[in-house]
Each structure stands twice: as structure tokens, then as C-alpha cells.
Amino acid sequence: MLGWAITFLVIALIAAVLGFGGIAGASAGIAQILFFVFLVLFVISLIARGARSAK
């Protein structure tokens, strides 16, 4: 998931350099959403792993 976020971030940067504002904004928004979903899933997996090892 982090790979997809980085991919959309790169697309947004390239589109911004080339002057495609709409595509850059949409790609940056998608990258931001994917990054936060990745963070939430990462924290959930850390909590689950900690709970499993505590038993």
C-alpha cells in the first residue's frame, strides 16, 4: 500500500511540473488517502502483534 502511495505522489509531482493542475491535485489526494490508510493498518498490526506476544 505504501508503494501505491509513493507511486501516486510521483505522478502528482510529474503532473505538477508539466502544468496539469487537476491531475496533480487528484493524484496528491489519492496518495494522501493511501498513506493514512497504510498508517492505520500498520498501527493495527503492531497492536495485534503486541497482544499476541503478550499471551
N, CA, C and O atoms as CSV, one atom per row, in Angstrom:
chain,resi,resn,atom,element,x,y,z
A,1,MET,N,N,0.835,-1.187,0.000
A,1,MET,CA,C,0.000,0.000,0.000
A,1,MET,C,C,0.881,1.253,0.000
A,1,MET,O,O,0.564,2.252,-0.645
A,2,LEU,N,N,1.966,1.178,0.719
A,2,LEU,CA,C,2.874,2.327,0.736
A,2,LEU,C,C,3.473,2.555,-0.647
A,2,LEU,O,O,3.734,3.693,-1.039
A,3,GLY,N,N,3.687,1.478,-1.374
A,3,GLY,CA,C,4.202,1.601,-2.742
A,3,GLY,C,C,3.243,2.352,-3.648
A,3,GLY,O,O,3.666,3.172,-4.463
A,4,TRP,N,N,1.933,2.072,-3.507
A,4,TRP,CA,C,0.925,2.786,-4.293
A,4,TRP,C,C,0.891,4.266,-3.919
A,4,TRP,O,O,0.743,5.123,-4.790
A,5,ALA,N,N,1.029,4.566,-2.632
A,5,ALA,CA,C,1.030,5.965,-2.197
A,5,ALA,C,C,2.210,6.709,-2.809
A,5,ALA,O,O,2.066,7.843,-3.265
A,6,ILE,N,N,3.366,6.076,-2.818
A,6,ILE,CA,C,4.552,6.704,-3.405
A,6,ILE,C,C,4.377,6.870,-4.910
A,6,ILE,O,O,4.789,7.881,-5.478
A,7,THR,N,N,3.765,5.877,-5.559
A,7,THR,CA,C,3.520,5.969,-6.997
A,7,THR,C,C,2.633,7.156,-7.332
A,7,THR,O,O,2.943,7.925,-8.242
A,8,PHE,N,N,1.529,7.312,-6.604
A,8,PHE,CA,C,0.641,8.441,-6.862
A,8,PHE,C,C,1.308,9.773,-6.525
A,8,PHE,O,O,1.030,10.784,-7.171
A,9,LEU,N,N,2.186,9.784,-5.520
A,9,LEU,CA,C,2.910,11.002,-5.205
A,9,LEU,C,C,3.835,11.393,-6.350
A,9,LEU,O,O,3.927,12.569,-6.699
A,10,VAL,N,N,4.518,10.418,-6.934
A,10,VAL,CA,C,5.403,10.695,-8.075
A,10,VAL,C,C,4.589,11.189,-9.272
A,10,VAL,O,O,4.994,12.129,-9.956
A,11,ILE,N,N,3.440,10.553,-9.523
A,11,ILE,CA,C,2.569,11.010,-10.613
A,11,ILE,C,C,2.133,12.443,-10.379
A,11,ILE,O,O,2.105,13.248,-11.309
A,12,ALA,N,N,1.791,12.766,-9.132
A,12,ALA,CA,C,1.373,14.133,-8.809
A,12,ALA,C,C,2.499,15.133,-9.039
A,12,ALA,O,O,2.271,16.227,-9.554
A,13,LEU,N,N,3.708,14.753,-8.656
A,13,LEU,CA,C,4.844,15.664,-8.852
A,13,LEU,C,C,5.143,15.885,-10.329
A,13,LEU,O,O,5.407,17.010,-10.753
A,14,ILE,N,N,5.100,14.813,-11.108
A,14,ILE,CA,C,5.357,14.948,-12.545
A,14,ILE,C,C,4.266,15.786,-13.206
A,14,ILE,O,O,4.561,16.645,-14.038
A,15,ALA,N,N,3.002,15.540,-12.840
A,15,ALA,CA,C,1.897,16.313,-13.410
A,15,ALA,C,C,1.993,17.781,-13.025
A,15,ALA,O,O,1.671,18.654,-13.830
A,16,ALA,N,N,2.430,18.061,-11.807
A,16,ALA,CA,C,2.576,19.455,-11.376
A,16,ALA,C,C,3.672,20.164,-12.168
A,16,ALA,O,O,3.514,21.321,-12.559
A,17,VAL,N,N,4.777,19.467,-12.401
A,17,VAL,CA,C,5.878,20.060,-13.167
A,17,VAL,C,C,5.438,20.353,-14.601
A,17,VAL,O,O,5.830,21.366,-15.182
A,18,LEU,N,N,4.620,19.461,-15.168
A,18,LEU,CA,C,4.169,19.634,-16.546
A,18,LEU,C,C,2.976,20.583,-16.674
A,18,LEU,O,O,2.560,20.913,-17.785
A,19,GLY,N,N,2.423,21.023,-15.537
A,19,GLY,CA,C,1.358,22.013,-15.581
A,19,GLY,C,C,-0.052,21.450,-15.576
A,19,GLY,O,O,-1.004,22.184,-15.842
A,20,PHE,N,N,-0.211,20.180,-15.285
A,20,PHE,CA,C,-1.543,19.582,-15.211
A,20,PHE,C,C,-2.021,19.648,-13.763
A,20,PHE,O,O,-1.840,18.703,-12.995
A,21,GLY,N,N,-2.626,20.760,-13.406
A,21,GLY,CA,C,-3.018,21.013,-12.019
A,21,GLY,C,C,-4.079,20.067,-11.502
A,21,GLY,O,O,-3.990,19.612,-10.362
A,22,GLY,N,N,-5.081,19.757,-12.309
A,22,GLY,CA,C,-6.159,18.876,-11.869
A,22,GLY,C,C,-5.681,17.475,-11.589
A,22,GLY,O,O,-6.045,16.873,-10.579
A,23,ILE,N,N,-4.861,16.953,-12.487
A,23,ILE,CA,C,-4.323,15.605,-12.307
A,23,ILE,C,C,-3.376,15.575,-11.111
A,23,ILE,O,O,-3.362,14.607,-10.350
A,24,ALA,N,N,-2.597,16.621,-10.946
A,24,ALA,CA,C,-1.663,16.675,-9.819
A,24,ALA,C,C,-2.416,16.705,-8.498
A,24,ALA,O,O,-2.031,16.023,-7.548
A,25,GLY,N,N,-3.477,17.485,-8.430
A,25,GLY,CA,C,-4.258,17.562,-7.199
A,25,GLY,C,C,-4.945,16.254,-6.870
A,25,GLY,O,O,-4.966,15.828,-5.715
A,26,ALA,N,N,-5.507,15.615,-7.886
A,26,ALA,CA,C,-6.184,14.333,-7.670
A,26,ALA,C,C,-5.191,13.261,-7.235
A,26,ALA,O,O,-5.475,12.492,-6.317
A,27,SER,N,N,-4.045,13.203,-7.874
A,27,SER,CA,C,-3.041,12.200,-7.518
A,27,SER,C,C,-2.488,12.444,-6.119
A,27,SER,O,O,-2.242,11.498,-5.370
A,28,ALA,N,N,-2.294,13.703,-5.771
A,28,ALA,CA,C,-1.806,14.015,-4.424
A,28,ALA,C,C,-2.847,13.624,-3.382
A,28,ALA,O,O,-2.495,13.116,-2.317
A,29,GLY,N,N,-4.113,13.853,-3.672
A,29,GLY,CA,C,-5.174,13.458,-2.752
A,29,GLY,C,C,-5.234,11.952,-2.560
A,29,GLY,O,O,-5.380,11.470,-1.436
A,30,ILE,N,N,-5.123,11.212,-3.651
A,30,ILE,CA,C,-5.127,9.746,-3.570
A,30,ILE,C,C,-3.920,9.257,-2.785
A,30,ILE,O,O,-4.039,8.352,-1.960
A,31,ALA,N,N,-2.765,9.849,-3.034
A,31,ALA,CA,C,-1.549,9.461,-2.316
A,31,ALA,C,C,-1.704,9.716,-0.823
A,31,ALA,O,O,-1.271,8.904,-0.006
A,32,GLN,N,N,-2.311,10.824,-0.466
A,32,GLN,CA,C,-2.507,11.162,0.940
A,32,GLN,C,C,-3.455,10.167,1.606
A,32,GLN,O,O,-3.187,9.713,2.719
A,33,ILE,N,N,-4.546,9.826,0.949
A,33,ILE,CA,C,-5.501,8.862,1.499
A,33,ILE,C,C,-4.842,7.499,1.680
A,33,ILE,O,O,-4.992,6.872,2.728
A,34,LEU,N,N,-4.119,7.039,0.671
A,34,LEU,CA,C,-3.447,5.739,0.766
A,34,LEU,C,C,-2.407,5.719,1.870
A,34,LEU,O,O,-2.240,4.706,2.550
A,35,PHE,N,N,-1.711,6.823,2.054
A,35,PHE,CA,C,-0.696,6.888,3.105
A,35,PHE,C,C,-1.336,6.773,4.483
A,35,PHE,O,O,-0.824,6.058,5.344
A,36,PHE,N,N,-2.453,7.470,4.703
A,36,PHE,CA,C,-3.104,7.402,6.000
A,36,PHE,C,C,-3.734,6.033,6.242
A,36,PHE,O,O,-3.742,5.552,7.376
A,37,VAL,N,N,-4.260,5.400,5.199
A,37,VAL,CA,C,-4.780,4.033,5.340
A,37,VAL,C,C,-3.629,3.090,5.711
A,37,VAL,O,O,-3.788,2.215,6.563
A,38,PHE,N,N,-2.473,3.272,5.069
A,38,PHE,CA,C,-1.303,2.469,5.402
A,38,PHE,C,C,-0.915,2.658,6.865
A,38,PHE,O,O,-0.623,1.681,7.555
A,39,LEU,N,N,-0.908,3.897,7.347
A,39,LEU,CA,C,-0.540,4.147,8.738
A,39,LEU,C,C,-1.510,3.481,9.705
A,39,LEU,O,O,-1.085,2.888,10.696
A,40,VAL,N,N,-2.801,3.572,9.429
A,40,VAL,CA,C,-3.799,2.958,10.297
A,40,VAL,C,C,-3.613,1.444,10.329
A,40,VAL,O,O,-3.621,0.844,11.404
A,41,LEU,N,N,-3.446,0.826,9.175
A,41,LEU,CA,C,-3.244,-0.623,9.134
A,41,LEU,C,C,-1.945,-1.035,9.821
A,41,LEU,O,O,-1.884,-2.089,10.453
A,42,PHE,N,N,-0.923,-0.219,9.703
A,42,PHE,CA,C,0.351,-0.508,10.354
A,42,PHE,C,C,0.202,-0.476,11.876
A,42,PHE,O,O,0.710,-1.354,12.572
A,43,VAL,N,N,-0.493,0.533,12.384
A,43,VAL,CA,C,-0.697,0.637,13.833
A,43,VAL,C,C,-1.548,-0.537,14.330
A,43,VAL,O,O,-1.264,-1.105,15.385
A,44,ILE,N,N,-2.587,-0.900,13.576
A,44,ILE,CA,C,-3.423,-2.035,13.970
A,44,ILE,C,C,-2.598,-3.321,14.007
A,44,ILE,O,O,-2.762,-4.138,14.913
A,45,SER,N,N,-1.718,-3.502,13.030
A,45,SER,CA,C,-0.894,-4.717,13.025
A,45,SER,C,C,0.102,-4.722,14.189
A,45,SER,O,O,0.391,-5.782,14.743
A,46,LEU,N,N,0.625,-3.564,14.563
A,46,LEU,CA,C,1.521,-3.503,15.723
A,46,LEU,C,C,0.781,-3.852,16.999
A,46,LEU,O,O,1.306,-4.579,17.841
A,47,ILE,N,N,-0.432,-3.342,17.151
A,47,ILE,CA,C,-1.226,-3.638,18.340
A,47,ILE,C,C,-1.572,-5.123,18.389
A,47,ILE,O,O,-1.476,-5.750,19.444
A,48,ALA,N,N,-1.972,-5.683,17.251
A,48,ALA,CA,C,-2.317,-7.106,17.195
A,48,ALA,C,C,-1.099,-7.975,17.511
A,48,ALA,O,O,-1.220,-8.977,18.215
A,49,ARG,N,N,0.052,-7.602,17.003
A,49,ARG,CA,C,1.261,-8.367,17.271
A,49,ARG,C,C,1.637,-8.271,18.734
A,49,ARG,O,O,2.063,-9.262,19.327
A,50,GLY,N,N,1.488,-7.088,19.332
A,50,GLY,CA,C,1.790,-6.923,20.753
A,50,GLY,C,C,0.841,-7.713,21.626
A,50,GLY,O,O,1.263,-8.298,22.624
A,51,ALA,N,N,-0.435,-7.741,21.270
A,51,ALA,CA,C,-1.412,-8.501,22.043
A,51,ALA,C,C,-1.162,-9.999,21.920
A,51,ALA,O,O,-1.345,-10.742,22.884
A,52,ARG,N,N,-0.745,-10.445,20.737
A,52,ARG,CA,C,-0.484,-11.866,20.521
A,52,ARG,C,C,0.758,-12.322,21.286
A,52,ARG,O,O,0.778,-13.429,21.825
A,53,SER,N,N,1.787,-11.486,21.340
A,53,SER,CA,C,3.020,-11.885,22.020
A,53,SER,C,C,2.891,-11.769,23.536
A,53,SER,O,O,3.678,-12.377,24.261
A,54,ALA,N,N,1.915,-11.000,24.034
A,54,ALA,CA,C,1.732,-10.844,25.477
A,54,ALA,C,C,1.104,-12.079,26.104
A,54,ALA,O,O,1.188,-12.259,27.319
A,55,LYS,N,N,0.481,-12.927,25.311
A,55,LYS,CA,C,-0.187,-14.112,25.873
A,55,LYS,C,C,0.773,-15.201,26.185
A,55,LYS,O,O,0.369,-16.261,26.663
